[in-house]
Amino acid sequence: MTHPLLGLLLRAARGRPPAPDGAVEVLPGLPGPVDAVLAFTAHHLVVADVDPELVAARLPDGDLAAPMSPAFLAWLGGRLGSRPGSLDVVLAAEGVGGAPPLELLPVADPDRHQRVVEALRHRSDLEVWSDPERAGLLLLGRGLAGRRELAFEVEPARRNRGLGRRLVAAARHLTPPGEPLFAQVAAGNAASLRAVAAAGFRPLGAEVLFDRAG
């Protein structure tokens, strides 16, 4: 059965985010390895098996920043037996199909890359691609609630040359036309945010994940 979070995310990616009504919704926990808190404009989601009354009791009325505050995230992590991960900006764009803007080759030995090892903990149906010079990696898979996600990295010596932007743009071509594709970027990673935005991705909000393994 599809989790209700997926439909909400797909609608947001298509320009219909949750109403900016100041609400904090508690949704059932996801199948898979993580729980989550998501922030949209004046609307938050707590996606975990936690009592909504306990959540409400921890959040001051009218404080729109409280669900993403360190105090609340630490409390929630304690309830879940986990720790909050990084604060990520969530962006989305629709697939366009067609030929990518650079040549991509499937990576024959993906398990030797730490980013791939980390991605396999949270994503299924993972595809791993590289440019012919192996200066960058592009990962595509199914992540939170089954949404289609990308991740990428560029070797330090090859950065600031536009490769990151072209890898992200290529991900849209590897995605069926009209299907939303999501990217999560650490809030302080300005270089990656610029690359993702330059490839046509729009910010939707933010999220913090809680890994049930730790």
N, C-alpha and C positions, 0 to 999 in steps of 0.2 A: 504494500500500500504506500502511495506517495505521501510524504510528510507535508503538512500544510505550509511549512516554511518555503518549500520549493516554489509553489504557486505565487507566494508573496514576493519572492526574489525575482521571479520572471516578470511579474507585473511591474515591479519597480524598475527593472532594466529597460522596460518598454515605455517608461515615462509615467507610470501610475504607482508612485510610492505610497506607503501608508499615510493616512491623513495626519497633518501636523497638529494633533489634538492634545499633546502632552501625556498621552497614555503610555503605560508600561504593561505590555501583554506578556503573559507567561504561557508558553507553548510546551507540549510534551517533549521529553528528551528524544533526541535523534537516534536512529539506528546507526551503528558505527562507533568510531573511537572518540568523539568529542561532544561536549556541550558548548553553548555559545551565548554571548550577549551581543545583540546588534543594535546599532543606533542609526536612525534616520532623522530627518528634520523634525524635532519635537515629537518623536515617537520611538519607543524602545521595545525590544523583544528580548525576553529571557527564555532561552530554549534549553530547558533542563527539567528533570523530574524533581521539582521543588514546590513547596506549598505557596500558592500565590499570596496568601495572607501574610506569610512570613516575609516575602519579598516586599509587599507594600509597607510593612512595618519598619523596614530598614531604609525607606526612601522618603525624605522630607517632602511634604506637599509643595508643588510649584518649583522644585529644583530640577530643571531639565537636564542638568549635567550629572546628577547623582547616580544614575545607573551605570555610568562609565567611570565613576570616581574610584580611586584606589581602595577606599574604605569598603565600598559595596562589593567590588570585585574580589577583594580578599575574603570578605565574609562569605560570598557565594562559593569561592574555592574551598573554604573550610567545610561548608555544607556538602559539597560534592566530593570531598577527599582529593582535590586536585589543586592546581595553581593556575592563575590566569596567565595566558600567553601574551604576546605582544599586541599592542593596539595597531590595527591595520586599517588603512583606508580601503574601501571597497569601490571598485570601478567596474563598469560594464560597457560592452559594445556588441553590436550584432554581427554575426558571421556574414561574409560576403561571397564565399566560394571563389572558384577560379584559381588561377596560377598565383602562387606567392610571389612577393617582390624580390625574393632572393632564393637561390638554390638551397634546398634542404635535403639532408641525408639522414636516414634512420641511424641511430646510435646502436652499434652492435654489442657494446659492453656497458650498458647503462648502470649496472650495479656498482661500478667503480667510482661513480660520482656521488658525493655526499648529498647533494641536493636531490638526487633521484632516490636515495635511500630514505631521506626524510619525507619526500613526497609519497612514497609507497605506504607510509604509515597512515596517511589521510586521504589518499585518492585511489580510485579504481580505474580500470580501462586506460592505464597510463601509456602515452606515446612519448617517445623521447627523440628529438631531432637536433641536428647540428648543422652549422654552415660548413662548406667544404674545407675550410681551414681549421675547423674545430676551435674557433675562437669563442663561440657562444653555444649555449644550450637552450632549447625550447622544450617545455614539458606541457602536455595537454592531458587532462583526465577529468574524472567525475569526483567532485569533492563534497562540500557541505550540502546536505539534503539532496545530493545527486546533481547539483548544478555543474555545468561545464566550466572548468577553471584552467588558467594558464599560469606558468611560472617560467622565469628565464634568468639566465646569468651570462655575463660576458667576462672573459679573462681580463684581469686588471690591466695588462699591457695593451689591450685592444679597446679600452673604453674611450668615451668622448669622440667616437667616430661615427655614431649613428647606428651601430649594429644592434643595440638594444631595441631601438625604435623599429628597425626593420624586422627583428624577430617577433616582436609583439604584433606588428602589422601582418606578418605571415600567419600568425595564429588565427586571425580573422578569416584568412583565405582557406585555412584548414577546417573551418567551422561551417556547417551548412548555412546557406543564406537565410537570414532572419532569425537564427537561433542565438539567444543571448550567450555571451562569453564573459566570464568574470575574471577579474584580477584583484589580488589582495597585496597591498604594498605597505610596508612599515611606515608609520606616519612621518618618521624623520628621514626616510630615504628619498631625498629630493630628486636625485638623478633618475631613479626608477620611476618616480611619479611623473617626471617630465617626459620620459620615454613612452610611458603608457598613455599619457594624455595626447602626445603628438601622434599616436597611432589611432586616435579617434575615440578613446575610452572616456566616459563621463563618470564623475564621482557620484555614488549613491548614498554613502554613509560610512560607517565604521563598524568594526567587530573585534571582539576578543574571544578566543577559543580556549577551552579548558580540556586538556588532554586527559582522558580517563586513566591512562597508564601512569600518570605522574602528576 
